[in-house]
């Protein structure tokens, strides 16, 4: 089993997104790996393409996209404080597809399970985690939305360390 040297962290607007950051940071520290926080959300324009005809609505949609990124970006910066392993990547234009392409260059992905009770999960297609796995062919740690997925993931890393090392 390959020891990961680069970890691609899925960042979105959901409440569970901030729980993935310390898990990825811990994995980065354990494996001496770079962690790239990649925001991945459907843009307002992708969700409402019929609004393209009105220039003012396009500008307001772009402002909504920027606003949606402010909270996850702030959470990432706070969690990354004091670490030189974590790096923020600017969002890519076509969301989930570009995330899968970027995953081709990562050794491990840290993803979140879709939470149907969280309204912010509308930022992604329902099949995001399995779609990224299939499109990239890369291994992933998927944190569940129920319970304390972060603690479960950190306990699971001990088993991974024993197998990988």
Rosetta constraint file for C-alpha pairs under 8 A:
AtomPair CA 1 CA 163 HARMONIC 7.18 0.50
AtomPair CA 1 CA 164 HARMONIC 5.18 0.50
AtomPair CA 2 CA 164 HARMONIC 6.38 0.50
AtomPair CA 3 CA 31 HARMONIC 6.84 0.50
AtomPair CA 3 CA 107 HARMONIC 7.87 0.50
AtomPair CA 3 CA 164 HARMONIC 6.02 0.50
AtomPair CA 3 CA 165 HARMONIC 7.48 0.50
AtomPair CA 4 CA 31 HARMONIC 6.46 0.50
AtomPair CA 4 CA 33 HARMONIC 6.42 0.50
AtomPair CA 4 CA 106 HARMONIC 8.00 0.50
AtomPair CA 4 CA 107 HARMONIC 4.93 0.50
AtomPair CA 4 CA 108 HARMONIC 6.07 0.50
AtomPair CA 5 CA 28 HARMONIC 7.87 0.50
AtomPair CA 5 CA 31 HARMONIC 6.71 0.50
AtomPair CA 5 CA 32 HARMONIC 6.61 0.50
AtomPair CA 5 CA 33 HARMONIC 4.14 0.50
AtomPair CA 5 CA 34 HARMONIC 6.20 0.50
AtomPair CA 5 CA 106 HARMONIC 7.89 0.50
AtomPair CA 5 CA 107 HARMONIC 6.32 0.50
AtomPair CA 6 CA 28 HARMONIC 7.83 0.50
AtomPair CA 6 CA 33 HARMONIC 5.11 0.50
AtomPair CA 6 CA 34 HARMONIC 4.77 0.50
AtomPair CA 6 CA 35 HARMONIC 5.93 0.50
AtomPair CA 6 CA 36 HARMONIC 7.58 0.50
AtomPair CA 6 CA 106 HARMONIC 5.17 0.50
AtomPair CA 6 CA 107 HARMONIC 5.31 0.50
AtomPair CA 6 CA 108 HARMONIC 6.60 0.50
AtomPair CA 7 CA 24 HARMONIC 7.28 0.50
AtomPair CA 7 CA 28 HARMONIC 7.16 0.50
AtomPair CA 7 CA 33 HARMONIC 6.75 0.50
AtomPair CA 7 CA 34 HARMONIC 6.12 0.50
AtomPair CA 7 CA 35 HARMONIC 4.69 0.50
AtomPair CA 7 CA 36 HARMONIC 6.21 0.50
AtomPair CA 7 CA 106 HARMONIC 5.67 0.50
AtomPair CA 7 CA 107 HARMONIC 6.01 0.50
AtomPair CA 7 CA 108 HARMONIC 4.85 0.50
AtomPair CA 7 CA 109 HARMONIC 5.52 0.50
AtomPair CA 7 CA 110 HARMONIC 7.08 0.50
AtomPair CA 8 CA 35 HARMONIC 5.95 0.50
AtomPair CA 8 CA 36 HARMONIC 5.03 0.50
AtomPair CA 8 CA 37 HARMONIC 6.28 0.50
AtomPair CA 8 CA 38 HARMONIC 6.81 0.50
AtomPair CA 8 CA 103 HARMONIC 6.56 0.50
AtomPair CA 8 CA 106 HARMONIC 5.96 0.50
AtomPair CA 8 CA 107 HARMONIC 7.90 0.50
AtomPair CA 8 CA 108 HARMONIC 6.31 0.50
AtomPair CA 8 CA 109 HARMONIC 4.66 0.50
AtomPair CA 8 CA 110 HARMONIC 6.19 0.50
AtomPair CA 9 CA 20 HARMONIC 7.53 0.50
AtomPair CA 9 CA 21 HARMONIC 7.35 0.50
AtomPair CA 9 CA 24 HARMONIC 6.67 0.50
AtomPair CA 9 CA 35 HARMONIC 6.70 0.50
AtomPair CA 9 CA 36 HARMONIC 5.81 0.50
AtomPair CA 9 CA 37 HARMONIC 4.68 0.50
AtomPair CA 9 CA 38 HARMONIC 5.85 0.50
AtomPair CA 9 CA 109 HARMONIC 5.90 0.50
AtomPair CA 9 CA 110 HARMONIC 4.85 0.50
AtomPair CA 9 CA 111 HARMONIC 6.52 0.50
AtomPair CA 10 CA 17 HARMONIC 7.61 0.50
AtomPair CA 10 CA 20 HARMONIC 7.89 0.50
AtomPair CA 10 CA 37 HARMONIC 6.28 0.50
AtomPair CA 10 CA 38 HARMONIC 5.45 0.50
AtomPair CA 10 CA 39 HARMONIC 6.15 0.50
AtomPair CA 10 CA 40 HARMONIC 6.53 0.50
AtomPair CA 10 CA 109 HARMONIC 7.49 0.50
AtomPair CA 10 CA 110 HARMONIC 6.09 0.50
AtomPair CA 10 CA 111 HARMONIC 5.24 0.50
AtomPair CA 10 CA 112 HARMONIC 7.20 0.50
AtomPair CA 11 CA 17 HARMONIC 5.70 0.50
AtomPair CA 11 CA 18 HARMONIC 7.91 0.50
AtomPair CA 11 CA 37 HARMONIC 6.27 0.50
AtomPair CA 11 CA 38 HARMONIC 5.66 0.50
AtomPair CA 11 CA 39 HARMONIC 4.41 0.50
AtomPair CA 11 CA 40 HARMONIC 5.99 0.50
AtomPair CA 11 CA 72 HARMONIC 6.82 0.50
AtomPair CA 12 CA 17 HARMONIC 5.85 0.50
AtomPair CA 12 CA 39 HARMONIC 5.65 0.50
AtomPair CA 12 CA 40 HARMONIC 5.71 0.50
AtomPair CA 12 CA 41 HARMONIC 5.96 0.50
AtomPair CA 12 CA 69 HARMONIC 7.80 0.50
AtomPair CA 12 CA 72 HARMONIC 6.54 0.50
AtomPair CA 12 CA 121 HARMONIC 8.00 0.50
AtomPair CA 12 CA 123 HARMONIC 7.40 0.50
AtomPair CA 13 CA 17 HARMONIC 6.71 0.50
AtomPair CA 13 CA 41 HARMONIC 7.65 0.50
AtomPair CA 13 CA 68 HARMONIC 6.54 0.50
AtomPair CA 13 CA 69 HARMONIC 7.12 0.50
AtomPair CA 13 CA 71 HARMONIC 7.43 0.50
AtomPair CA 13 CA 72 HARMONIC 6.07 0.50
AtomPair CA 13 CA 120 HARMONIC 5.54 0.50
AtomPair CA 13 CA 121 HARMONIC 7.18 0.50
AtomPair CA 13 CA 123 HARMONIC 7.18 0.50
AtomPair CA 14 CA 118 HARMONIC 6.62 0.50
AtomPair CA 14 CA 119 HARMONIC 7.64 0.50
AtomPair CA 14 CA 120 HARMONIC 4.84 0.50
AtomPair CA 14 CA 121 HARMONIC 5.73 0.50
AtomPair CA 15 CA 19 HARMONIC 7.99 0.50
AtomPair CA 15 CA 118 HARMONIC 7.25 0.50
AtomPair CA 15 CA 120 HARMONIC 7.66 0.50
AtomPair CA 16 CA 20 HARMONIC 6.92 0.50
AtomPair CA 16 CA 112 HARMONIC 7.23 0.50
AtomPair CA 16 CA 145 HARMONIC 6.73 0.50
AtomPair CA 17 CA 21 HARMONIC 7.07 0.50
AtomPair CA 17 CA 72 HARMONIC 7.42 0.50
AtomPair CA 17 CA 112 HARMONIC 7.09 0.50
AtomPair CA 18 CA 22 HARMONIC 7.70 0.50
AtomPair CA 18 CA 72 HARMONIC 7.17 0.50
AtomPair CA 18 CA 75 HARMONIC 6.27 0.50
AtomPair CA 18 CA 76 HARMONIC 7.27 0.50
AtomPair CA 19 CA 23 HARMONIC 7.03 0.50
AtomPair CA 19 CA 150 HARMONIC 6.14 0.50
AtomPair CA 20 CA 24 HARMONIC 6.19 0.50
AtomPair CA 20 CA 110 HARMONIC 7.08 0.50
AtomPair CA 20 CA 111 HARMONIC 7.50 0.50
AtomPair CA 20 CA 112 HARMONIC 7.31 0.50
AtomPair CA 20 CA 143 HARMONIC 7.25 0.50
AtomPair CA 20 CA 150 HARMONIC 6.70 0.50
AtomPair CA 21 CA 25 HARMONIC 6.12 0.50
AtomPair CA 21 CA 76 HARMONIC 6.70 0.50
AtomPair CA 21 CA 79 HARMONIC 6.70 0.50
AtomPair CA 22 CA 26 HARMONIC 6.02 0.50
AtomPair CA 22 CA 79 HARMONIC 6.64 0.50
AtomPair CA 23 CA 27 HARMONIC 6.23 0.50
AtomPair CA 23 CA 150 HARMONIC 6.21 0.50
AtomPair CA 23 CA 153 HARMONIC 7.21 0.50
AtomPair CA 23 CA 154 HARMONIC 6.54 0.50
AtomPair CA 24 CA 28 HARMONIC 6.02 0.50
AtomPair CA 24 CA 35 HARMONIC 6.76 0.50
AtomPair CA 24 CA 110 HARMONIC 6.64 0.50
AtomPair CA 25 CA 29 HARMONIC 6.20 0.50
AtomPair CA 25 CA 35 HARMONIC 6.91 0.50
AtomPair CA 25 CA 80 HARMONIC 7.60 0.50
AtomPair CA 25 CA 85 HARMONIC 7.65 0.50
AtomPair CA 25 CA 86 HARMONIC 6.97 0.50
AtomPair CA 26 CA 30 HARMONIC 6.07 0.50
AtomPair CA 26 CA 154 HARMONIC 7.93 0.50
AtomPair CA 27 CA 31 HARMONIC 6.04 0.50
AtomPair CA 27 CA 33 HARMONIC 7.51 0.50
AtomPair CA 27 CA 157 HARMONIC 7.60 0.50
AtomPair CA 28 CA 32 HARMONIC 5.43 0.50
AtomPair CA 28 CA 33 HARMONIC 4.42 0.50
AtomPair CA 28 CA 34 HARMONIC 5.98 0.50
AtomPair CA 28 CA 35 HARMONIC 6.06 0.50
AtomPair CA 28 CA 85 HARMONIC 6.76 0.50
AtomPair CA 29 CA 33 HARMONIC 6.62 0.50
AtomPair CA 29 CA 85 HARMONIC 7.73 0.50
AtomPair CA 33 CA 85 HARMONIC 6.84 0.50
AtomPair CA 34 CA 85 HARMONIC 4.82 0.50
AtomPair CA 34 CA 86 HARMONIC 6.26 0.50
AtomPair CA 34 CA 87 HARMONIC 7.71 0.50
AtomPair CA 35 CA 85 HARMONIC 5.78 0.50
AtomPair CA 35 CA 86 HARMONIC 4.72 0.50
AtomPair CA 35 CA 87 HARMONIC 6.20 0.50
AtomPair CA 36 CA 86 HARMONIC 5.92 0.50
AtomPair CA 36 CA 87 HARMONIC 4.92 0.50
AtomPair CA 36 CA 88 HARMONIC 5.87 0.50
AtomPair CA 36 CA 89 HARMONIC 6.45 0.50
AtomPair CA 37 CA 76 HARMONIC 7.61 0.50
AtomPair CA 37 CA 86 HARMONIC 7.09 0.50
AtomPair CA 37 CA 87 HARMONIC 6.01 0.50
AtomPair CA 37 CA 88 HARMONIC 4.81 0.50
AtomPair CA 37 CA 89 HARMONIC 5.87 0.50
AtomPair CA 38 CA 88 HARMONIC 6.49 0.50
AtomPair CA 38 CA 89 HARMONIC 5.19 0.50
AtomPair CA 38 CA 90 HARMONIC 6.87 0.50
AtomPair CA 38 CA 91 HARMONIC 6.49 0.50
AtomPair CA 38 CA 99 HARMONIC 7.48 0.50
AtomPair CA 39 CA 69 HARMONIC 7.72 0.50
AtomPair CA 39 CA 89 HARMONIC 7.20 0.50
AtomPair CA 39 CA 90 HARMONIC 6.99 0.50
AtomPair CA 39 CA 91 HARMONIC 5.20 0.50
AtomPair CA 39 CA 92 HARMONIC 7.87 0.50
AtomPair CA 40 CA 91 HARMONIC 6.43 0.50
AtomPair CA 40 CA 92 HARMONIC 7.51 0.50
AtomPair CA 40 CA 95 HARMONIC 5.13 0.50
AtomPair CA 40 CA 96 HARMONIC 6.15 0.50
AtomPair CA 40 CA 99 HARMONIC 6.67 0.50
AtomPair CA 40 CA 124 HARMONIC 7.64 0.50
AtomPair CA 41 CA 95 HARMONIC 5.52 0.50
AtomPair CA 41 CA 96 HARMONIC 7.07 0.50
AtomPair CA 41 CA 123 HARMONIC 4.87 0.50
AtomPair CA 41 CA 124 HARMONIC 5.46 0.50
AtomPair CA 42 CA 46 HARMONIC 6.06 0.50
AtomPair CA 42 CA 47 HARMONIC 6.65 0.50
AtomPair CA 42 CA 94 HARMONIC 7.56 0.50
AtomPair CA 42 CA 95 HARMONIC 5.62 0.50
AtomPair CA 42 CA 96 HARMONIC 7.43 0.50
AtomPair CA 42 CA 123 HARMONIC 5.05 0.50
AtomPair CA 42 CA 124 HARMONIC 5.59 0.50
AtomPair CA 42 CA 125 HARMONIC 7.86 0.50
AtomPair CA 43 CA 47 HARMONIC 6.39 0.50
AtomPair CA 43 CA 61 HARMONIC 7.94 0.50
AtomPair CA 43 CA 62 HARMONIC 7.85 0.50
AtomPair CA 43 CA 65 HARMONIC 6.10 0.50
AtomPair CA 43 CA 95 HARMONIC 7.49 0.50
AtomPair CA 43 CA 123 HARMONIC 7.53 0.50
AtomPair CA 44 CA 48 HARMONIC 5.95 0.50
AtomPair CA 44 CA 61 HARMONIC 5.49 0.50
AtomPair CA 44 CA 62 HARMONIC 7.20 0.50
AtomPair CA 44 CA 64 HARMONIC 7.29 0.50
AtomPair CA 44 CA 65 HARMONIC 6.51 0.50
AtomPair CA 45 CA 49 HARMONIC 5.16 0.50
AtomPair CA 45 CA 51 HARMONIC 7.37 0.50
AtomPair CA 45 CA 52 HARMONIC 7.37 0.50
AtomPair CA 45 CA 58 HARMONIC 7.17 0.50
AtomPair CA 45 CA 61 HARMONIC 6.45 0.50
AtomPair CA 45 CA 62 HARMONIC 7.76 0.50
AtomPair CA 51 CA 57 HARMONIC 6.50 0.50
AtomPair CA 51 CA 58 HARMONIC 6.92 0.50
AtomPair CA 52 CA 57 HARMONIC 7.36 0.50
AtomPair CA 52 CA 58 HARMONIC 6.09 0.50
AtomPair CA 54 CA 58 HARMONIC 6.51 0.50
AtomPair CA 55 CA 59 HARMONIC 6.39 0.50
AtomPair CA 56 CA 60 HARMONIC 6.25 0.50
AtomPair CA 57 CA 61 HARMONIC 6.04 0.50
AtomPair CA 58 CA 62 HARMONIC 6.24 0.50
AtomPair CA 59 CA 63 HARMONIC 6.27 0.50
AtomPair CA 60 CA 64 HARMONIC 6.21 0.50
AtomPair CA 61 CA 65 HARMONIC 6.28 0.50
AtomPair CA 62 CA 66 HARMONIC 6.35 0.50
AtomPair CA 63 CA 67 HARMONIC 6.15 0.50
AtomPair CA 64 CA 68 HARMONIC 6.12 0.50
AtomPair CA 65 CA 69 HARMONIC 6.48 0.50
AtomPair CA 66 CA 70 HARMONIC 6.55 0.50
AtomPair CA 67 CA 71 HARMONIC 7.74 0.50
AtomPair CA 68 CA 72 HARMONIC 7.72 0.50
AtomPair CA 69 CA 73 HARMONIC 5.91 0.50
AtomPair CA 70 CA 74 HARMONIC 6.10 0.50
AtomPair CA 71 CA 75 HARMONIC 6.25 0.50
AtomPair CA 72 CA 76 HARMONIC 6.12 0.50
AtomPair CA 73 CA 77 HARMONIC 6.17 0.50
AtomPair CA 73 CA 88 HARMONIC 7.99 0.50
AtomPair CA 74 CA 78 HARMONIC 6.14 0.50
AtomPair CA 75 CA 79 HARMONIC 6.15 0.50
AtomPair CA 76 CA 80 HARMONIC 5.91 0.50
AtomPair CA 76 CA 88 HARMONIC 7.70 0.50
AtomPair CA 77 CA 81 HARMONIC 6.17 0.50
AtomPair CA 80 CA 84 HARMONIC 7.91 0.50
AtomPair CA 80 CA 86 HARMONIC 5.83 0.50
AtomPair CA 80 CA 87 HARMONIC 7.94 0.50
AtomPair CA 91 CA 95 HARMONIC 7.39 0.50
AtomPair CA 92 CA 98 HARMONIC 6.25 0.50
AtomPair CA 92 CA 99 HARMONIC 7.62 0.50
AtomPair CA 93 CA 98 HARMONIC 7.30 0.50
AtomPair CA 94 CA 98 HARMONIC 5.68 0.50
AtomPair CA 95 CA 99 HARMONIC 6.20 0.50
AtomPair CA 96 CA 100 HARMONIC 6.34 0.50
AtomPair CA 96 CA 124 HARMONIC 7.41 0.50
AtomPair CA 96 CA 128 HARMONIC 6.88 0.50
AtomPair CA 96 CA 132 HARMONIC 7.40 0.50
AtomPair CA 97 CA 101 HARMONIC 6.43 0.50
AtomPair CA 97 CA 132 HARMONIC 7.81 0.50
AtomPair CA 98 CA 102 HARMONIC 6.12 0.50
AtomPair CA 99 CA 103 HARMONIC 6.10 0.50
AtomPair CA 99 CA 132 HARMONIC 7.45 0.50
AtomPair CA 100 CA 104 HARMONIC 6.72 0.50
AtomPair CA 100 CA 132 HARMONIC 5.07 0.50
AtomPair CA 100 CA 133 HARMONIC 7.75 0.50
AtomPair CA 100 CA 135 HARMONIC 5.99 0.50
AtomPair CA 100 CA 136 HARMONIC 5.32 0.50
AtomPair CA 101 CA 105 HARMONIC 7.84 0.50
AtomPair CA 101 CA 135 HARMONIC 7.80 0.50
AtomPair CA 101 CA 136 HARMONIC 6.58 0.50
AtomPair CA 102 CA 106 HARMONIC 7.23 0.50
AtomPair CA 103 CA 107 HARMONIC 7.92 0.50
AtomPair CA 103 CA 108 HARMONIC 7.92 0.50
AtomPair CA 103 CA 109 HARMONIC 7.00 0.50
AtomPair CA 103 CA 132 HARMONIC 7.99 0.50
AtomPair CA 103 CA 136 HARMONIC 5.97 0.50
AtomPair CA 103 CA 138 HARMONIC 6.84 0.50
AtomPair CA 104 CA 136 HARMONIC 5.39 0.50
AtomPair CA 104 CA 137 HARMONIC 7.48 0.50
AtomPair CA 104 CA 138 HARMONIC 6.70 0.50
AtomPair CA 106 CA 138 HARMONIC 7.48 0.50
AtomPair CA 107 CA 138 HARMONIC 6.83 0.50
AtomPair CA 107 CA 139 HARMONIC 7.16 0.50
AtomPair CA 108 CA 138 HARMONIC 6.48 0.50
AtomPair CA 108 CA 139 HARMONIC 5.32 0.50
AtomPair CA 108 CA 140 HARMONIC 5.43 0.50
AtomPair CA 108 CA 141 HARMONIC 7.44 0.50
AtomPair CA 109 CA 138 HARMONIC 7.27 0.50
AtomPair CA 109 CA 139 HARMONIC 6.36 0.50
AtomPair CA 109 CA 140 HARMONIC 4.40 0.50
AtomPair CA 109 CA 141 HARMONIC 6.12 0.50
AtomPair CA 110 CA 140 HARMONIC 5.66 0.50
AtomPair CA 110 CA 141 HARMONIC 4.85 0.50
AtomPair CA 110 CA 142 HARMONIC 5.94 0.50
AtomPair CA 110 CA 143 HARMONIC 7.50 0.50
AtomPair CA 111 CA 129 HARMONIC 6.69 0.50
AtomPair CA 111 CA 140 HARMONIC 6.80 0.50
AtomPair CA 111 CA 141 HARMONIC 6.14 0.50
AtomPair CA 111 CA 142 HARMONIC 4.68 0.50
AtomPair CA 111 CA 143 HARMONIC 6.27 0.50
AtomPair CA 112 CA 129 HARMONIC 7.26 0.50
AtomPair CA 112 CA 142 HARMONIC 5.23 0.50
AtomPair CA 112 CA 143 HARMONIC 4.88 0.50
AtomPair CA 112 CA 144 HARMONIC 6.33 0.50
AtomPair CA 112 CA 145 HARMONIC 7.07 0.50
AtomPair CA 113 CA 129 HARMONIC 6.83 0.50
AtomPair CA 113 CA 142 HARMONIC 6.25 0.50
AtomPair CA 113 CA 143 HARMONIC 5.95 0.50
AtomPair CA 113 CA 144 HARMONIC 5.07 0.50
AtomPair CA 113 CA 145 HARMONIC 5.57 0.50
AtomPair CA 114 CA 121 HARMONIC 6.34 0.50
AtomPair CA 114 CA 126 HARMONIC 6.87 0.50
AtomPair CA 114 CA 145 HARMONIC 6.73 0.50
AtomPair CA 115 CA 121 HARMONIC 6.45 0.50
AtomPair CA 115 CA 145 HARMONIC 5.68 0.50
AtomPair CA 116 CA 121 HARMONIC 7.06 0.50
AtomPair CA 124 CA 128 HARMONIC 6.48 0.50
AtomPair CA 127 CA 131 HARMONIC 5.62 0.50
AtomPair CA 128 CA 132 HARMONIC 6.00 0.50
AtomPair CA 129 CA 133 HARMONIC 6.28 0.50
AtomPair CA 129 CA 142 HARMONIC 7.67 0.50
AtomPair CA 130 CA 134 HARMONIC 6.15 0.50
AtomPair CA 131 CA 135 HARMONIC 5.96 0.50
AtomPair CA 132 CA 136 HARMONIC 5.79 0.50
AtomPair CA 132 CA 137 HARMONIC 7.85 0.50
AtomPair CA 133 CA 137 HARMONIC 5.43 0.50
AtomPair CA 133 CA 138 HARMONIC 6.15 0.50
AtomPair CA 133 CA 139 HARMONIC 7.16 0.50
AtomPair CA 133 CA 140 HARMONIC 7.31 0.50
AtomPair CA 141 CA 153 HARMONIC 7.63 0.50
AtomPair CA 143 CA 149 HARMONIC 5.20 0.50
AtomPair CA 143 CA 150 HARMONIC 6.58 0.50
AtomPair CA 143 CA 153 HARMONIC 6.70 0.50
AtomPair CA 144 CA 148 HARMONIC 7.86 0.50
AtomPair CA 144 CA 149 HARMONIC 5.12 0.50
AtomPair CA 145 CA 149 HARMONIC 6.61 0.50
AtomPair CA 148 CA 152 HARMONIC 6.56 0.50
AtomPair CA 149 CA 153 HARMONIC 6.01 0.50
AtomPair CA 150 CA 154 HARMONIC 6.20 0.50
AtomPair CA 151 CA 155 HARMONIC 6.23 0.50
AtomPair CA 152 CA 156 HARMONIC 6.16 0.50
AtomPair CA 153 CA 157 HARMONIC 6.26 0.50
AtomPair CA 154 CA 158 HARMONIC 7.16 0.50
AtomPair CA 155 CA 159 HARMONIC 7.51 0.50
AtomPair CA 156 CA 160 HARMONIC 6.51 0.50
AtomPair CA 157 CA 161 HARMONIC 6.02 0.50
AtomPair CA 158 CA 162 HARMONIC 6.42 0.50
AtomPair CA 159 CA 163 HARMONIC 6.44 0.50
AtomPair CA 160 CA 164 HARMONIC 5.90 0.50
AtomPair CA 161 CA 165 HARMONIC 5.76 0.50
